[in-house]
Amino acid sequence: MPHILTGNRLETGDVLWWDGSDWTLHIREAALIEPAAIEALIAEMKPAERINDLAAVEVTVEGGSYRPTTTRERVRAIGPSVRPDFALPSLPVDTI
């Protein structure tokens, strides 16, 4: 089963997805990663990134889109499950 890499930006809490060269806010831009390469990629990133909770997410590919196999990751990919007008907007990193 294909996997993608996710984490959260420390400064804002934003859910991020690895696109193969950088982090993106959009799951549709994530890069598929071979399961055998995931642990090494996470170990390589941990000291250098200001991203926490790095994890591999198992996905299915449906019509060119990724669908996480767990409900938790589907909610993270879509956004908060509460009313959006109650959510605090993320601040730009340079304002913190």
Biopython code that builds the backbone (N, CA, C, O; Angstrom):
import numpy as np
from Bio.PDB.StructureBuilder import StructureBuilder

atoms = [
    (1, "MET", "N", (0.850, -1.181, 0.000)),
    (1, "MET", "CA", (0.000, 0.000, 0.000)),
    (1, "MET", "C", (0.897, 1.246, 0.000)),
    (1, "MET", "O", (1.888, 1.278, 0.729)),
    (2, "PRO", "N", (0.575, 2.262, -0.794)),
    (2, "PRO", "CA", (1.378, 3.490, -0.844)),
    (2, "PRO", "C", (1.323, 4.267, 0.474)),
    (2, "PRO", "O", (0.369, 4.158, 1.244)),
    (3, "HIS", "N", (2.374, 5.053, 0.705)),
    (3, "HIS", "CA", (2.453, 5.902, 1.892)),
    (3, "HIS", "C", (2.848, 7.318, 1.493)),
    (3, "HIS", "O", (3.482, 7.539, 0.462)),
    (4, "ILE", "N", (2.454, 8.275, 2.340)),
    (4, "ILE", "CA", (2.921, 9.651, 2.241)),
    (4, "ILE", "C", (3.393, 10.054, 3.631)),
    (4, "ILE", "O", (3.087, 9.376, 4.611)),
    (5, "LEU", "N", (4.133, 11.147, 3.721)),
    (5, "LEU", "CA", (4.695, 11.593, 4.993)),
    (5, "LEU", "C", (3.975, 12.848, 5.454)),
    (5, "LEU", "O", (3.713, 13.753, 4.661)),
    (6, "THR", "N", (3.655, 12.896, 6.742)),
    (6, "THR", "CA", (2.970, 14.050, 7.316)),
    (6, "THR", "C", (3.667, 14.498, 8.594)),
    (6, "THR", "O", (4.470, 13.767, 9.173)),
    (7, "GLY", "N", (3.344, 15.700, 9.015)),
    (7, "GLY", "CA", (3.837, 16.260, 10.267)),
    (7, "GLY", "C", (3.078, 17.542, 10.559)),
    (7, "GLY", "O", (2.176, 17.929, 9.815)),
    (8, "ASN", "N", (3.454, 18.196, 11.652)),
    (8, "ASN", "CA", (2.838, 19.468, 12.020)),
    (8, "ASN", "C", (3.920, 20.526, 12.176)),
    (8, "ASN", "O", (4.971, 20.266, 12.762)),
    (9, "ARG", "N", (3.663, 21.721, 11.652)),
    (9, "ARG", "CA", (4.597, 22.839, 11.801)),
    (9, "ARG", "C", (4.558, 23.299, 13.258)),
    (9, "ARG", "O", (3.485, 23.589, 13.787)),
    (10, "LEU", "N", (5.720, 23.367, 13.911)),
    (10, "LEU", "CA", (5.786, 23.738, 15.319)),
    (10, "LEU", "C", (5.224, 25.128, 15.588)),
    (10, "LEU", "O", (4.522, 25.327, 16.580)),
    (11, "GLU", "N", (5.519, 26.087, 14.726)),
    (11, "GLU", "CA", (5.124, 27.473, 14.977)),
    (11, "GLU", "C", (3.621, 27.706, 14.863)),
    (11, "GLU", "O", (3.077, 28.565, 15.557)),
    (12, "THR", "N", (2.944, 26.955, 14.000)),
    (12, "THR", "CA", (1.534, 27.237, 13.718)),
    (12, "THR", "C", (0.599, 26.070, 14.001)),
    (12, "THR", "O", (-0.607, 26.267, 14.149)),
    (13, "GLY", "N", (1.137, 24.866, 14.078)),
    (13, "GLY", "CA", (0.302, 23.684, 14.243)),
    (13, "GLY", "C", (-0.294, 23.178, 12.941)),
    (13, "GLY", "O", (-1.040, 22.199, 12.945)),
    (14, "ASP", "N", (0.025, 23.835, 11.819)),
    (14, "ASP", "CA", (-0.524, 23.418, 10.526)),
    (14, "ASP", "C", (-0.151, 21.970, 10.212)),
    (14, "ASP", "O", (0.964, 21.529, 10.490)),
    (15, "VAL", "N", (-1.092, 21.248, 9.634)),
    (15, "VAL", "CA", (-0.832, 19.900, 9.133)),
    (15, "VAL", "C", (-0.090, 20.049, 7.809)),
    (15, "VAL", "O", (-0.520, 20.789, 6.924)),
    (16, "LEU", "N", (1.023, 19.341, 7.685)),
    (16, "LEU", "CA", (1.850, 19.433, 6.481)),
    (16, "LEU", "C", (2.035, 18.063, 5.854)),
    (16, "LEU", "O", (1.915, 17.030, 6.514)),
    (17, "TRP", "N", (2.334, 18.082, 4.557)),
    (17, "TRP", "CA", (2.560, 16.866, 3.774)),
    (17, "TRP", "C", (3.856, 17.048, 2.993)),
    (17, "TRP", "O", (4.088, 18.117, 2.428)),
    (18, "TRP", "N", (4.703, 16.022, 2.951)),
    (18, "TRP", "CA", (5.990, 16.081, 2.252)),
    (18, "TRP", "C", (5.766, 15.873, 0.758)),
    (18, "TRP", "O", (5.165, 14.880, 0.347)),
    (19, "ASP", "N", (6.259, 16.826, -0.063)),
    (19, "ASP", "CA", (6.042, 16.723, -1.516)),
    (19, "ASP", "C", (7.254, 16.158, -2.264)),
    (19, "ASP", "O", (7.275, 16.134, -3.494)),
    (20, "GLY", "N", (8.246, 15.712, -1.523)),
    (20, "GLY", "CA", (9.451, 15.153, -2.128)),
    (20, "GLY", "C", (10.642, 16.072, -2.008)),
    (20, "GLY", "O", (11.786, 15.623, -2.083)),
    (21, "SER", "N", (10.385, 17.381, -1.819)),
    (21, "SER", "CA", (11.482, 18.330, -1.643)),
    (21, "SER", "C", (11.183, 19.387, -0.583)),
    (21, "SER", "O", (12.098, 20.071, -0.124)),
    (22, "ASP", "N", (9.929, 19.531, -0.191)),
    (22, "ASP", "CA", (9.536, 20.541, 0.793)),
    (22, "ASP", "C", (8.184, 20.150, 1.383)),
    (22, "ASP", "O", (7.583, 19.153, 0.981)),
    (23, "TRP", "N", (7.721, 20.941, 2.331)),
    (23, "TRP", "CA", (6.429, 20.696, 2.968)),
    (23, "TRP", "C", (5.345, 21.521, 2.299)),
    (23, "TRP", "O", (5.587, 22.649, 1.870)),
    (24, "THR", "N", (4.138, 20.950, 2.212)),
    (24, "THR", "CA", (2.994, 21.624, 1.610)),
    (24, "THR", "C", (1.784, 21.468, 2.529)),
    (24, "THR", "O", (1.714, 20.528, 3.322)),
    (25, "LEU", "N", (0.847, 22.383, 2.416)),
    (25, "LEU", "CA", (-0.390, 22.310, 3.195)),
    (25, "LEU", "C", (-1.427, 21.391, 2.555)),
    (25, "LEU", "O", (-2.437, 21.070, 3.181)),
    (26, "HIS", "N", (-1.192, 20.968, 1.331)),
    (26, "HIS", "CA", (-2.207, 20.251, 0.564)),
    (26, "HIS", "C", (-1.817, 18.798, 0.320)),
    (26, "HIS", "O", (-0.777, 18.521, -0.276)),
    (27, "ILE", "N", (-2.643, 17.882, 0.776)),
    (27, "ILE", "CA", (-2.364, 16.452, 0.620)),
    (27, "ILE", "C", (-2.243, 16.071, -0.852)),
    (27, "ILE", "O", (-1.498, 15.152, -1.192)),
    (28, "ARG", "N", (-2.960, 16.759, -1.722)),
    (28, "ARG", "CA", (-2.924, 16.415, -3.156)),
    (28, "ARG", "C", (-1.537, 16.626, -3.760)),
    (28, "ARG", "O", (-1.240, 16.083, -4.824)),
    (29, "GLU", "N", (-0.679, 17.414, -3.090)),
    (29, "GLU", "CA", (0.677, 17.680, -3.576)),
    (29, "GLU", "C", (1.718, 16.751, -2.947)),
    (29, "GLU", "O", (2.904, 16.851, -3.262)),
    (30, "ALA", "N", (1.289, 15.857, -2.069)),
    (30, "ALA", "CA", (2.223, 14.967, -1.377)),
    (30, "ALA", "C", (2.857, 13.973, -2.346)),
    (30, "ALA", "O", (2.270, 13.607, -3.365)),
    (31, "ALA", "N", (4.060, 13.551, -2.002)),
    (31, "ALA", "CA", (4.784, 12.561, -2.810)),
    (31, "ALA", "C", (4.598, 11.172, -2.205)),
    (31, "ALA", "O", (4.646, 11.006, -0.987)),
    (32, "LEU", "N", (4.386, 10.186, -3.058)),
    (32, "LEU", "CA", (4.331, 8.807, -2.591)),
    (32, "LEU", "C", (5.736, 8.371, -2.196)),
    (32, "LEU", "O", (6.713, 8.700, -2.869)),
    (33, "ILE", "N", (5.825, 7.629, -1.101)),
    (33, "ILE", "CA", (7.116, 7.187, -0.575)),
    (33, "ILE", "C", (7.082, 5.674, -0.428)),
    (33, "ILE", "O", (6.099, 5.106, 0.048)),
    (34, "GLU", "N", (8.157, 5.034, -0.839)),
    (34, "GLU", "CA", (8.277, 3.590, -0.675)),
    (34, "GLU", "C", (8.347, 3.271, 0.819)),
    (34, "GLU", "O", (9.095, 3.924, 1.546)),
    (35, "PRO", "N", (7.587, 2.285, 1.288)),
    (35, "PRO", "CA", (7.603, 1.949, 2.713)),
    (35, "PRO", "C", (9.007, 1.697, 3.267)),
    (35, "PRO", "O", (9.285, 2.052, 4.412)),
    (36, "ALA", "N", (9.887, 1.095, 2.480)),
    (36, "ALA", "CA", (11.243, 0.806, 2.942)),
    (36, "ALA", "C", (12.067, 2.068, 3.182)),
    (36, "ALA", "O", (13.045, 2.023, 3.928)),
    (37, "ALA", "N", (11.698, 3.185, 2.573)),
    (37, "ALA", "CA", (12.467, 4.430, 2.690)),
    (37, "ALA", "C", (11.957, 5.366, 3.779)),
    (37, "ALA", "O", (12.604, 6.370, 4.077)),
    (38, "ILE", "N", (10.818, 5.060, 4.373)),
    (38, "ILE", "CA", (10.180, 5.994, 5.304)),
    (38, "ILE", "C", (11.015, 6.243, 6.554)),
    (38, "ILE", "O", (11.250, 7.397, 6.912)),
    (39, "GLU", "N", (11.467, 5.188, 7.225)),
    (39, "GLU", "CA", (12.217, 5.371, 8.472)),
    (39, "GLU", "C", (13.472, 6.196, 8.255)),
    (39, "GLU", "O", (13.778, 7.071, 9.065)),
    (40, "ALA", "N", (14.201, 5.939, 7.184)),
    (40, "ALA", "CA", (15.419, 6.697, 6.902)),
    (40, "ALA", "C", (15.098, 8.159, 6.613)),
    (40, "ALA", "O", (15.827, 9.048, 7.053)),
    (41, "LEU", "N", (14.024, 8.419, 5.885)),
    (41, "LEU", "CA", (13.627, 9.791, 5.570)),
    (41, "LEU", "C", (13.258, 10.548, 6.840)),
    (41, "LEU", "O", (13.671, 11.694, 7.017)),
    (42, "ILE", "N", (12.489, 9.926, 7.722)),
    (42, "ILE", "CA", (12.113, 10.570, 8.982)),
    (42, "ILE", "C", (13.350, 10.833, 9.831)),
    (42, "ILE", "O", (13.480, 11.920, 10.396)),
    (43, "ALA", "N", (14.253, 9.876, 9.937)),
    (43, "ALA", "CA", (15.473, 10.053, 10.727)),
    (43, "ALA", "C", (16.331, 11.181, 10.175)),
    (43, "ALA", "O", (16.941, 11.928, 10.941)),
    (44, "GLU", "N", (16.382, 11.309, 8.871)),
    (44, "GLU", "CA", (17.158, 12.368, 8.225)),
    (44, "GLU", "C", (16.548, 13.745, 8.496)),
    (44, "GLU", "O", (17.281, 14.720, 8.662)),
    (45, "MET", "N", (15.233, 13.834, 8.542)),
    (45, "MET", "CA", (14.549, 15.117, 8.709)),
    (45, "MET", "C", (14.519, 15.613, 10.143)),
    (45, "MET", "O", (14.600, 16.820, 10.370)),
    (46, "LYS", "N", (14.406, 14.735, 11.104)),
    (46, "LYS", "CA", (14.180, 15.141, 12.492)),
    (46, "LYS", "C", (15.144, 16.201, 13.004)),
    (46, "LYS", "O", (14.680, 17.165, 13.613)),
    (47, "PRO", "N", (16.448, 16.090, 12.800)),
    (47, "PRO", "CA", (17.333, 17.119, 13.353)),
    (47, "PRO", "C", (17.241, 18.469, 12.636)),
    (47, "PRO", "O", (17.574, 19.498, 13.222)),
    (48, "ALA", "N", (16.798, 18.477, 11.392)),
    (48, "ALA", "CA", (16.864, 19.699, 10.583)),
    (48, "ALA", "C", (15.547, 20.461, 10.499)),
    (48, "ALA", "O", (15.559, 21.666, 10.246)),
    (49, "GLU", "N", (14.435, 19.810, 10.700)),
    (49, "GLU", "CA", (13.131, 20.430, 10.462)),
    (49, "GLU", "C", (12.492, 20.949, 11.743)),
    (49, "GLU", "O", (12.716, 20.414, 12.829)),
    (50, "ARG", "N", (11.699, 21.993, 11.594)),
    (50, "ARG", "CA", (10.885, 22.486, 12.704)),
    (50, "ARG", "C", (9.465, 21.933, 12.538)),
    (50, "ARG", "O", (8.467, 22.650, 12.607)),
    (51, "ILE", "N", (9.437, 20.623, 12.317)),
    (51, "ILE", "CA", (8.195, 19.889, 12.108)),
    (51, "ILE", "C", (8.161, 18.786, 13.162)),
    (51, "ILE", "O", (9.160, 18.098, 13.370)),
    (52, "ASN", "N", (7.018, 18.611, 13.828)),
    (52, "ASN", "CA", (6.937, 17.534, 14.805)),
    (52, "ASN", "C", (5.910, 16.495, 14.370)),
    (52, "ASN", "O", (5.188, 16.682, 13.391)),
    (53, "ASP", "N", (5.863, 15.410, 15.111)),
    (53, "ASP", "CA", (4.912, 14.323, 14.867)),
    (53, "ASP", "C", (5.021, 13.773, 13.442)),
    (53, "ASP", "O", (4.011, 13.510, 12.790)),
    (54, "LEU", "N", (6.257, 13.604, 12.970)),
    (54, "LEU", "CA", (6.458, 13.023, 11.638)),
    (54, "LEU", "C", (5.923, 11.595, 11.622)),
    (54, "LEU", "O", (6.213, 10.799, 12.515)),
    (55, "ALA", "N", (5.144, 11.287, 10.599)),
    (55, "ALA", "CA", (4.553, 9.952, 10.515)),
    (55, "ALA", "C", (4.250, 9.589, 9.076)),
    (55, "ALA", "O", (3.938, 10.444, 8.248)),
    (56, "ALA", "N", (4.350, 8.302, 8.799)),
    (56, "ALA", "CA", (3.940, 7.781, 7.495)),
    (56, "ALA", "C", (2.443, 7.526, 7.540)),
    (56, "ALA", "O", (1.917, 7.022, 8.532)),
    (57, "VAL", "N", (1.767, 7.876, 6.463)),
    (57, "VAL", "CA", (0.321, 7.688, 6.362)),
    (57, "VAL", "C", (0.044, 6.760, 5.185)),
    (57, "VAL", "O", (0.452, 7.029, 4.055)),
    (58, "GLU", "N", (-0.647, 5.679, 5.465)),
    (58, "GLU", "CA", (-1.035, 4.756, 4.403)),
    (58, "GLU", "C", (-2.204, 5.376, 3.640)),
    (58, "GLU", "O", (-3.161, 5.864, 4.242)),
    (59, "VAL", "N", (-2.117, 5.353, 2.318)),
    (59, "VAL", "CA", (-3.168, 5.952, 1.489)),
    (59, "VAL", "C", (-3.577, 4.996, 0.375)),
    (59, "VAL", "O", (-2.835, 4.089, -0.002)),
    (60, "THR", "N", (-4.770, 5.228, -0.134)),
    (60, "THR", "CA", (-5.185, 4.617, -1.387)),
    (60, "THR", "C", (-5.196, 5.742, -2.416)),
    (60, "THR", "O", (-5.386, 6.909, -2.073)),
    (61, "VAL", "N", (-4.993, 5.385, -3.657)),
    (61, "VAL", "CA", (-5.016, 6.379, -4.725)),
    (61, "VAL", "C", (-6.313, 6.173, -5.496)),
    (61, "VAL", "O", (-6.542, 5.118, -6.086)),
    (62, "GLU", "N", (-7.162, 7.208, -5.478)),
    (62, "GLU", "CA", (-8.471, 7.131, -6.124)),
    (62, "GLU", "C", (-8.617, 8.289, -7.095)),
    (62, "GLU", "O", (-8.694, 9.445, -6.678)),
    (63, "GLY", "N", (-8.656, 7.992, -8.371)),
    (63, "GLY", "CA", (-8.819, 9.043, -9.371)),
    (63, "GLY", "C", (-7.722, 10.090, -9.333)),
    (63, "GLY", "O", (-7.979, 11.266, -9.588)),
    (64, "GLY", "N", (-6.504, 9.677, -9.017)),
    (64, "GLY", "CA", (-5.391, 10.614, -8.949)),
    (64, "GLY", "C", (-5.291, 11.363, -7.634)),
    (64, "GLY", "O", (-4.392, 12.187, -7.468)),
    (65, "SER", "N", (-6.196, 11.099, -6.688)),
    (65, "SER", "CA", (-6.171, 11.744, -5.369)),
    (65, "SER", "C", (-5.786, 10.724, -4.309)),
    (65, "SER", "O", (-6.016, 9.525, -4.466)),
    (66, "TYR", "N", (-5.195, 11.220, -3.227)),
    (66, "TYR", "CA", (-4.832, 10.357, -2.111)),
    (66, "TYR", "C", (-5.954, 10.349, -1.088)),
    (66, "TYR", "O", (-6.538, 11.388, -0.780)),
    (67, "ARG", "N", (-6.248, 9.164, -0.566)),
    (67, "ARG", "CA", (-7.236, 9.033, 0.503)),
    (67, "ARG", "C", (-6.582, 8.244, 1.634)),
    (67, "ARG", "O", (-6.328, 7.049, 1.488)),
    (68, "PRO", "N", (-6.307, 8.909, 2.766)),
    (68, "PRO", "CA", (-5.744, 8.180, 3.907)),
    (68, "PRO", "C", (-6.672, 7.042, 4.325)),
    (68, "PRO", "O", (-7.894, 7.164, 4.242)),
    (69, "THR", "N", (-6.085, 5.944, 4.772)),
    (69, "THR", "CA", (-6.888, 4.781, 5.141)),
    (69, "THR", "C", (-7.499, 4.910, 6.528)),
    (69, "THR", "O", (-8.417, 4.161, 6.862)),
    (70, "THR", "N", (-7.009, 5.851, 7.353)),
    (70, "THR", "CA", (-7.575, 6.020, 8.695)),
    (70, "THR", "C", (-8.419, 7.286, 8.763)),
    (70, "THR", "O", (-8.152, 8.270, 8.073)),
    (71, "THR", "N", (-9.429, 7.238, 9.599)),
    (71, "THR", "CA", (-10.296, 8.406, 9.787)),
    (71, "THR", "C", (-9.498, 9.584, 10.328)),
    (71, "THR", "O", (-9.703, 10.716, 9.891)),
    (72, "ARG", "N", (-8.595, 9.341, 11.268)),
    (72, "ARG", "CA", (-7.783, 10.417, 11.852)),
    (72, "ARG", "C", (-7.062, 11.202, 10.764)),
    (72, "ARG", "O", (-7.102, 12.432, 10.758)),
    (73, "GLU", "N", (-6.416, 10.513, 9.860)),
    (73, "GLU", "CA", (-5.642, 11.196, 8.824)),
    (73, "GLU", "C", (-6.540, 11.853, 7.785)),
    (73, "GLU", "O", (-6.162, 12.873, 7.210)),
    (74, "ARG", "N", (-7.713, 11.296, 7.532)),
    (74, "ARG", "CA", (-8.654, 11.965, 6.618)),
    (74, "ARG", "C", (-9.106, 13.292, 7.214)),
    (74, "ARG", "O", (-9.197, 14.291, 6.501)),
    (75, "VAL", "N", (-9.393, 13.314, 8.524)),
    (75, "VAL", "CA", (-9.787, 14.566, 9.184)),
    (75, "VAL", "C", (-8.638, 15.564, 9.134)),
    (75, "VAL", "O", (-8.865, 16.742, 8.859)),
    (76, "ARG", "N", (-7.411, 15.123, 9.394)),
    (76, "ARG", "CA", (-6.254, 16.026, 9.346)),
    (76, "ARG", "C", (-6.075, 16.605, 7.947)),
    (76, "ARG", "O", (-5.709, 17.772, 7.805)),
    (77, "ALA", "N", (-6.330, 15.803, 6.911)),
    (77, "ALA", "CA", (-6.150, 16.262, 5.529)),
    (77, "ALA", "C", (-7.194, 17.295, 5.132)),
    (77, "ALA", "O", (-6.900, 18.213, 4.367)),
    (78, "ILE", "N", (-8.408, 17.151, 5.647)),
    (78, "ILE", "CA", (-9.502, 18.058, 5.283)),
    (78, "ILE", "C", (-9.463, 19.338, 6.098)),
    (78, "ILE", "O", (-9.754, 20.415, 5.578)),
    (79, "GLY", "N", (-9.112, 19.232, 7.353)),
    (79, "GLY", "CA", (-9.096, 20.399, 8.225)),
    (79, "GLY", "C", (-9.928, 20.149, 9.465)),
    (79, "GLY", "O", (-10.438, 19.045, 9.657)),
    (80, "PRO", "N", (-10.073, 21.159, 10.311)),
    (80, "PRO", "CA", (-10.791, 20.979, 11.576)),
    (80, "PRO", "C", (-12.206, 20.451, 11.355)),
    (80, "PRO", "O", (-12.867, 20.777, 10.370)),
    (81, "SER", "N", (-12.642, 19.632, 12.294)),
    (81, "SER", "CA", (-13.991, 19.082, 12.199)),
    (81, "SER", "C", (-15.009, 19.928, 12.966)),
    (81, "SER", "O", (-16.165, 19.536, 13.125)),
    (82, "VAL", "N", (-14.565, 21.082, 13.433)),
    (82, "VAL", "CA", (-15.467, 22.027, 14.093)),
    (82, "VAL", "C", (-15.809, 23.133, 13.112)),
    (82, "VAL", "O", (-15.254, 23.182, 12.014)),
    (83, "ARG", "N", (-16.698, 24.003, 13.486)),
    (83, "ARG", "CA", (-17.056, 25.113, 12.595)),
    (83, "ARG", "C", (-15.816, 25.944, 12.285)),
    (83, "ARG", "O", (-15.125, 26.373, 13.209)),
    (84, "PRO", "N", (-15.517, 26.182, 11.011)),
    (84, "PRO", "CA", (-14.318, 26.938, 10.638)),
    (84, "PRO", "C", (-14.280, 28.340, 11.237)),
    (84, "PRO", "O", (-13.197, 28.870, 11.486)),
    (85, "ASP", "N", (-15.437, 28.949, 11.473)),
    (85, "ASP", "CA", (-15.424, 30.302, 12.023)),
    (85, "ASP", "C", (-15.007, 30.319, 13.489)),
    (85, "ASP", "O", (-14.741, 31.389, 14.037)),
    (86, "PHE", "N", (-14.944, 29.151, 14.139)),
    (86, "PHE", "CA", (-14.454, 29.074, 15.512)),
    (86, "PHE", "C", (-12.948, 28.818, 15.564)),
    (86, "PHE", "O", (-12.331, 29.006, 16.612)),
    (87, "ALA", "N", (-12.362, 28.403, 14.478)),
    (87, "ALA", "CA", (-10.936, 28.079, 14.452)),
    (87, "ALA", "C", (-10.102, 29.351, 14.410)),
    (87, "ALA", "O", (-10.467, 30.325, 13.751)),
    (88, "LEU", "N", (-8.990, 29.332, 15.112)),
    (88, "LEU", "CA", (-8.065, 30.456, 15.058)),
    (88, "LEU", "C", (-7.223, 30.337, 13.799)),
    (88, "LEU", "O", (-6.745, 29.248, 13.481)),
    (89, "PRO", "N", (-7.031, 31.429, 13.081)),
    (89, "PRO", "CA", (-6.179, 31.347, 11.885)),
    (89, "PRO", "C", (-4.722, 31.163, 12.297)),
    (89, "PRO", "O", (-4.286, 31.675, 13.329)),
    (90, "SER", "N", (-3.985, 30.431, 11.484)),
    (90, "SER", "CA", (-2.557, 30.266, 11.743)),
    (90, "SER", "C", (-1.839, 31.557, 11.431)),
    (90, "SER", "O", (-2.132, 32.219, 10.436)),
    (91, "LEU", "N", (-0.898, 31.913, 12.285)),
    (91, "LEU", "CA", (-0.100, 33.114, 12.060)),
    (91, "LEU", "C", (1.065, 32.786, 11.139)),
    (91, "LEU", "O", (1.577, 31.667, 11.176)),
    (92, "PRO", "N", (1.492, 33.729, 10.321)),
    (92, "PRO", "CA", (2.712, 33.506, 9.545)),
    (92, "PRO", "C", (3.887, 33.277, 10.496)),
    (92, "PRO", "O", (3.953, 33.883, 11.565)),
    (93, "VAL", "N", (4.797, 32.415, 10.111)),
    (93, "VAL", "CA", (5.931, 32.063, 10.958)),
    (93, "VAL", "C", (6.705, 33.294, 11.405)),
    (93, "VAL", "O", (7.156, 33.342, 12.550)),
    (94, "ASP", "N", (6.874, 34.290, 10.540)),
    (94, "ASP", "CA", (7.698, 35.454, 10.898)),
    (94, "ASP", "C", (7.030, 36.373, 11.924)),
    (94, "ASP", "O", (7.674, 37.316, 12.383)),
    (95, "THR", "N", (5.770, 36.143, 12.305)),
    (95, "THR", "CA", (5.126, 36.978, 13.317)),
    (95, "THR", "C", (5.263, 36.395, 14.712)),
    (95, "THR", "O", (4.885, 37.037, 15.692)),
    (96, "ILE", "N", (5.798, 35.188, 14.811)),
    (96, "ILE", "CA", (5.912, 34.535, 16.121)),
    (96, "ILE", "C", (7.247, 34.845, 16.753)),
    (96, "ILE", "O", (7.529, 34.384, 17.859)),
]
sb = StructureBuilder()
sb.init_structure("model")
sb.init_model(0)
sb.init_chain("A")
sb.init_seg("    ")
for serial, (resi, resn, name, xyz) in enumerate(atoms, 1):
    if name == "N":
        sb.init_residue(resn, " ", resi, " ")
    sb.init_atom(name, np.array(xyz, "f"), 0.0, 1.0, " ", f" {name:<3s}", serial, name[0])
structure = sb.get_structure()
